[in-house]
Amino acid sequence: MNLGIEIGGTKLQLVTDDASGQIDKRFRYTVEPVQGAKGILNQIEATLAQLTEVPTAIGVGFGGPVNWKTGHIATSHQIGGWSGIDLAGWLRERVPGATVQIDNDANVAALGEARRGVATGFDNVFYVTLGSGVGGGFVQQEQIYHGAVPGEAELGHLWLVPPDESGSAGQTIEQTISGWAVDEQIRNLLPQLPDDSVLKKLVQDAHAVNQVGGEARFLHPAYEASDPVARMLIEQIGSVAALGLSHIIHLFHPDAIVLGGGLSLIGEPLRAAVRQALPRFVMKAFHPVPILLLAKLGEDAVPVGALQLANAL
Protein backbone atom coordinates (compact mmCIF):
# COMPACT_ATOMS: atom_id res chain seq x y z
CA MET A 1 0.00 0.00 0.00
CA ASN A 2 1.17 3.50 -0.88
CA LEU A 3 0.34 6.68 1.00
CA GLY A 4 -0.09 10.07 -0.67
CA ILE A 5 -0.08 13.28 1.38
CA GLU A 6 -1.07 16.80 0.36
CA ILE A 7 0.07 19.58 2.70
CA GLY A 8 -1.41 22.90 1.61
CA GLY A 9 -2.17 26.30 3.03
CA THR A 10 -5.84 25.52 3.64
CA LYS A 11 -6.17 21.74 3.63
CA LEU A 12 -4.39 18.53 4.51
CA GLN A 13 -5.20 15.29 2.71
CA LEU A 14 -3.89 11.77 3.20
CA VAL A 15 -4.91 9.02 0.78
CA THR A 16 -4.06 5.35 0.34
CA ASP A 17 -4.33 3.36 -2.87
CA ASP A 18 -5.71 -0.03 -3.84
CA ALA A 19 -4.11 -2.70 -6.01
CA SER A 20 -4.97 -0.75 -9.19
CA GLY A 21 -3.39 2.46 -7.91
CA GLN A 22 -6.72 4.24 -7.37
CA ILE A 23 -7.54 6.16 -4.20
CA ASP A 24 -8.92 3.71 -1.67
CA LYS A 25 -9.20 5.67 1.59
CA ARG A 26 -9.12 9.41 2.20
CA PHE A 27 -8.56 11.56 5.27
CA ARG A 28 -9.21 15.28 4.79
CA TYR A 29 -8.66 18.09 7.28
CA THR A 30 -8.88 21.86 7.31
CA VAL A 31 -5.57 23.47 8.18
CA GLU A 32 -5.57 25.83 11.17
CA PRO A 33 -2.82 28.37 10.37
CA VAL A 34 -2.46 29.39 14.02
CA GLN A 35 -1.39 25.82 14.86
CA GLY A 36 1.48 26.09 12.40
CA ALA A 37 3.54 23.16 11.17
CA LYS A 38 3.24 21.40 14.52
CA GLY A 39 -0.54 21.20 14.20
CA ILE A 40 -0.29 19.62 10.74
CA LEU A 41 2.35 17.13 11.88
CA ASN A 42 0.09 16.14 14.79
CA GLN A 43 -2.78 15.52 12.36
CA ILE A 44 -0.56 13.39 10.11
CA GLU A 45 0.72 11.38 13.08
CA ALA A 46 -2.82 10.76 14.36
CA THR A 47 -3.92 9.62 10.89
CA LEU A 48 -0.99 7.25 10.51
CA ALA A 49 -2.17 5.54 13.70
CA GLN A 50 -5.57 4.93 12.05
CA LEU A 51 -4.20 3.07 9.04
CA THR A 52 -4.95 -0.65 9.06
CA GLU A 53 -1.91 -1.40 6.88
CA VAL A 54 1.61 0.01 7.04
CA PRO A 55 2.54 1.97 3.88
CA THR A 56 5.55 0.73 1.94
CA ALA A 57 6.04 4.06 0.13
CA ILE A 58 4.99 7.64 0.89
CA GLY A 59 4.75 10.52 -1.57
CA VAL A 60 4.15 14.09 -0.38
CA GLY A 61 3.08 17.22 -2.24
CA PHE A 62 4.04 20.22 -0.09
CA GLY A 63 2.74 23.75 -0.55
CA GLY A 64 6.05 25.56 -0.85
CA PRO A 65 9.66 25.14 -1.99
CA VAL A 66 11.36 21.95 -0.85
CA ASN A 67 14.64 20.11 -1.26
CA TRP A 68 13.27 17.16 -3.22
CA LYS A 69 16.58 15.35 -2.94
CA THR A 70 16.67 15.28 0.88
CA GLY A 71 13.04 15.86 1.86
CA HIS A 72 13.79 19.04 3.82
CA ILE A 73 11.25 21.88 3.69
CA ALA A 74 12.60 25.27 2.60
CA THR A 75 9.58 27.28 3.72
CA SER A 76 5.80 27.67 3.53
CA HIS A 77 4.37 31.00 2.43
CA GLN A 78 1.09 30.32 4.27
CA ILE A 79 1.89 28.30 7.41
CA GLY A 80 4.58 29.14 9.94
CA GLY A 81 7.08 26.75 11.47
CA TRP A 82 8.03 24.69 8.41
CA SER A 83 11.39 26.19 7.49
CA GLY A 84 14.21 23.64 7.72
CA ILE A 85 12.08 20.70 8.89
CA ASP A 86 13.30 17.29 7.70
CA LEU A 87 9.85 16.03 6.74
CA ALA A 88 11.15 12.91 5.01
CA GLY A 89 13.15 11.92 8.09
CA TRP A 90 10.18 12.64 10.35
CA LEU A 91 7.98 10.32 8.26
CA ARG A 92 10.59 7.58 8.14
CA GLU A 93 10.79 7.62 11.93
CA ARG A 94 7.04 7.06 12.17
CA VAL A 95 6.77 4.53 9.34
CA PRO A 96 9.98 2.46 9.60
CA GLY A 97 10.96 0.79 6.35
CA ALA A 98 8.87 3.05 4.14
CA THR A 99 10.49 4.95 1.29
CA VAL A 100 9.62 8.66 1.26
CA GLN A 101 9.69 11.28 -1.49
CA ILE A 102 8.80 14.96 -0.94
CA ASP A 103 8.13 17.46 -3.72
CA ASN A 104 6.39 20.77 -4.30
CA ASP A 105 2.61 20.44 -4.52
CA ALA A 106 2.35 22.02 -7.99
CA ASN A 107 5.01 19.62 -9.30
CA VAL A 108 3.10 16.73 -7.78
CA ALA A 109 -0.23 17.93 -9.21
CA ALA A 110 1.43 18.24 -12.63
CA LEU A 111 2.56 14.63 -12.33
CA GLY A 112 -0.96 13.56 -11.41
CA GLU A 113 -2.56 15.32 -14.39
CA ALA A 114 0.14 14.08 -16.78
CA ARG A 115 -0.11 10.45 -15.71
CA ARG A 116 -3.72 10.03 -14.58
CA GLY A 117 -5.55 13.21 -15.53
CA VAL A 118 -6.44 15.36 -18.50
CA ALA A 119 -2.93 15.51 -20.00
CA THR A 120 -2.20 11.81 -20.48
CA GLY A 121 -0.55 11.22 -23.84
CA PHE A 122 1.35 14.52 -23.97
CA ASP A 123 5.14 14.48 -23.71
CA ASN A 124 5.62 17.96 -22.23
CA VAL A 125 2.99 19.24 -19.80
CA PHE A 126 2.96 22.47 -17.82
CA TYR A 127 0.51 22.70 -14.93
CA VAL A 128 -0.45 25.96 -13.26
CA THR A 129 -2.36 25.98 -10.00
CA LEU A 130 -4.52 29.04 -9.44
CA GLY A 131 -5.40 28.58 -5.79
CA SER A 132 -4.57 30.23 -2.48
CA GLY A 133 -1.24 30.83 -4.21
CA VAL A 134 -0.12 30.52 -7.82
CA GLY A 135 2.34 27.75 -8.61
CA GLY A 136 3.59 25.72 -11.53
CA GLY A 137 4.98 22.33 -12.40
CA PHE A 138 6.57 20.95 -15.56
CA VAL A 139 6.47 17.26 -16.52
CA GLN A 140 8.52 15.76 -19.35
CA GLN A 141 7.96 12.16 -20.43
CA GLU A 142 5.89 11.63 -17.25
CA GLN A 143 8.77 12.79 -15.04
CA ILE A 144 8.94 16.01 -13.01
CA TYR A 145 11.42 18.55 -14.37
CA HIS A 146 13.71 19.79 -11.61
CA GLY A 147 15.99 22.79 -11.60
CA ALA A 148 18.38 23.65 -8.81
CA VAL A 149 17.15 23.07 -5.25
CA PRO A 150 14.80 24.27 -3.78
CA GLY A 151 12.47 24.85 -6.71
CA GLU A 152 11.54 25.68 -10.26
CA ALA A 153 8.57 26.69 -12.44
CA GLU A 154 7.32 29.19 -9.82
CA LEU A 155 5.04 31.07 -12.19
CA GLY A 156 3.35 33.01 -9.40
CA HIS A 157 6.56 34.80 -8.47
CA LEU A 158 7.07 36.37 -11.89
CA TRP A 159 6.91 40.16 -11.63
CA LEU A 160 4.16 42.07 -13.37
CA VAL A 161 5.44 45.32 -11.85
CA PRO A 162 8.98 44.98 -10.45
CA PRO A 163 9.99 46.61 -7.16
CA ASP A 164 12.09 49.73 -7.49
CA GLU A 165 14.61 51.72 -5.49
CA SER A 166 11.97 54.21 -4.35
CA GLY A 167 10.49 51.57 -2.08
CA SER A 168 7.67 50.38 -4.33
CA ALA A 169 6.84 46.79 -3.44
CA GLY A 170 5.94 45.84 -7.00
CA GLN A 171 3.35 43.25 -7.96
CA THR A 172 3.70 39.55 -8.78
CA ILE A 173 1.30 37.28 -10.60
CA GLU A 174 0.46 35.57 -7.31
CA GLN A 175 -0.31 38.89 -5.66
CA THR A 176 -2.66 39.68 -8.54
CA ILE A 177 -4.62 36.51 -9.39
CA SER A 178 -4.25 34.08 -6.50
CA GLY A 179 -7.54 33.05 -4.92
CA TRP A 180 -6.89 35.29 -1.93
CA ALA A 181 -6.04 38.25 -4.19
CA VAL A 182 -9.23 37.82 -6.23
CA ASP A 183 -11.27 37.46 -3.02
CA GLU A 184 -9.90 40.81 -1.84
CA GLN A 185 -10.61 42.45 -5.20
CA ILE A 186 -14.23 41.35 -5.02
CA ARG A 187 -14.63 42.58 -1.43
CA ASN A 188 -13.15 45.96 -2.39
CA LEU A 189 -15.49 46.24 -5.36
CA LEU A 190 -18.69 45.57 -3.39
CA PRO A 191 -19.46 49.20 -2.40
CA GLN A 192 -19.18 50.24 -6.05
CA LEU A 193 -21.52 47.57 -7.43
CA PRO A 194 -25.19 48.34 -8.17
CA ASP A 195 -27.83 46.75 -5.94
CA ASP A 196 -29.02 44.52 -8.79
CA SER A 197 -25.56 42.97 -9.23
CA VAL A 198 -25.76 39.18 -9.00
CA LEU A 199 -22.18 38.99 -7.77
CA LYS A 200 -22.88 41.54 -5.04
CA LYS A 201 -25.99 39.67 -3.85
CA LEU A 202 -24.21 36.29 -3.73
CA VAL A 203 -21.30 37.72 -1.74
CA GLN A 204 -23.50 39.73 0.63
CA ASP A 205 -25.68 36.68 1.33
CA ALA A 206 -22.54 34.73 2.28
CA HIS A 207 -21.25 37.57 4.45
CA ALA A 208 -24.62 37.74 6.20
CA VAL A 209 -24.00 34.25 7.61
CA ASN A 210 -20.39 35.07 8.50
CA GLN A 211 -18.89 33.35 5.45
CA VAL A 212 -16.21 35.92 4.69
CA GLY A 213 -13.48 34.74 2.33
CA GLY A 214 -13.62 32.56 -0.76
CA GLU A 215 -15.63 35.19 -2.64
CA ALA A 216 -14.06 34.08 -5.93
CA ARG A 217 -16.27 30.99 -5.85
CA PHE A 218 -19.21 33.20 -6.83
CA LEU A 219 -17.64 34.33 -10.10
CA HIS A 220 -18.92 31.33 -12.06
CA PRO A 221 -22.58 31.51 -10.99
CA ALA A 222 -22.55 35.30 -11.42
CA TYR A 223 -21.01 34.89 -14.88
CA GLU A 224 -23.71 32.37 -15.80
CA ALA A 225 -26.28 34.99 -14.74
CA SER A 226 -24.65 37.48 -17.16
CA ASP A 227 -23.15 39.67 -14.43
CA PRO A 228 -20.84 42.13 -16.24
CA VAL A 229 -18.45 42.56 -13.30
CA ALA A 230 -17.96 38.79 -13.00
CA ARG A 231 -17.20 38.68 -16.72
CA MET A 232 -14.72 41.55 -16.37
CA LEU A 233 -12.92 39.91 -13.46
CA ILE A 234 -12.68 36.55 -15.24
CA GLU A 235 -11.25 38.27 -18.32
CA GLN A 236 -8.71 40.11 -16.13
CA ILE A 237 -7.66 36.89 -14.41
CA GLY A 238 -7.36 35.20 -17.81
CA SER A 239 -5.24 38.00 -19.22
CA VAL A 240 -2.77 38.01 -16.32
CA ALA A 241 -2.55 34.22 -16.36
CA ALA A 242 -1.93 34.31 -20.12
CA LEU A 243 0.88 36.85 -19.70
CA GLY A 244 2.58 34.59 -17.17
CA LEU A 245 2.08 31.50 -19.30
CA SER A 246 3.56 33.24 -22.33
CA HIS A 247 6.92 33.19 -20.52
CA ILE A 248 6.51 29.44 -19.97
CA ILE A 249 5.84 28.95 -23.69
CA HIS A 250 8.87 31.01 -24.71
CA LEU A 251 11.11 29.14 -22.26
CA PHE A 252 9.82 25.55 -22.53
CA HIS A 253 7.12 25.43 -25.26
CA PRO A 254 5.07 22.61 -23.68
CA ASP A 255 2.64 20.52 -25.73
CA ALA A 256 -0.17 21.16 -23.26
CA ILE A 257 -0.94 23.60 -20.46
CA VAL A 258 -3.29 22.53 -17.65
CA LEU A 259 -5.20 25.03 -15.53
CA GLY A 260 -5.77 23.73 -11.99
CA GLY A 261 -6.45 24.99 -8.49
CA GLY A 262 -9.56 26.51 -6.95
CA LEU A 263 -9.97 29.29 -9.52
CA SER A 264 -9.95 26.73 -12.33
CA LEU A 265 -13.37 25.66 -11.03
CA ILE A 266 -14.67 28.76 -12.82
CA GLY A 267 -14.37 26.34 -15.70
CA GLU A 268 -14.74 27.06 -19.39
CA PRO A 269 -15.19 30.86 -19.01
CA LEU A 270 -11.72 31.07 -17.44
CA ARG A 271 -10.11 28.67 -19.92
CA ALA A 272 -11.63 30.68 -22.78
CA ALA A 273 -10.37 33.96 -21.29
CA VAL A 274 -6.81 32.62 -21.03
CA ARG A 275 -7.02 31.09 -24.52
CA GLN A 276 -8.23 34.33 -26.03
CA ALA A 277 -5.50 36.45 -24.41
CA LEU A 278 -2.57 34.05 -24.84
CA PRO A 279 -1.75 34.47 -28.57
CA ARG A 280 -1.12 38.21 -28.31
CA PHE A 281 1.63 37.60 -25.73
CA VAL A 282 3.37 34.84 -27.72
CA MET A 283 5.65 35.47 -30.69
CA LYS A 284 4.19 34.46 -34.05
CA ALA A 285 6.79 31.74 -34.63
CA PHE A 286 5.32 29.85 -31.67
CA HIS A 287 1.75 29.94 -32.99
CA PRO A 288 -0.49 28.07 -32.64
CA VAL A 289 -0.11 28.26 -28.89
CA PRO A 290 -0.19 25.01 -26.89
CA ILE A 291 -3.50 23.35 -26.18
CA LEU A 292 -5.05 24.69 -22.99
CA LEU A 293 -6.86 22.19 -20.75
CA LEU A 294 -8.86 22.34 -17.53
CA ALA A 295 -7.57 20.02 -14.82
CA LYS A 296 -9.53 16.78 -14.62
CA LEU A 297 -8.54 15.60 -11.15
CA GLY A 298 -9.69 18.71 -9.29
CA GLU A 299 -9.07 18.40 -5.56
CA ASP A 300 -7.43 15.02 -6.19
CA ALA A 301 -4.60 16.38 -8.37
CA VAL A 302 -2.04 16.54 -5.55
CA PRO A 303 -3.10 13.30 -3.77
CA VAL A 304 -3.12 11.34 -7.05
CA GLY A 305 0.23 12.85 -7.98
CA ALA A 306 1.60 12.00 -4.53
CA LEU A 307 0.58 8.37 -5.04
CA GLN A 308 2.32 8.43 -8.41
CA LEU A 309 5.41 9.86 -6.70
CA ALA A 310 5.27 7.00 -4.18
CA ASN A 311 4.75 4.45 -6.96
CA ALA A 312 7.97 5.58 -8.61
CA LEU A 313 10.04 4.76 -5.51
Disulfide bonds with the S-S distance in Angstrom:
none
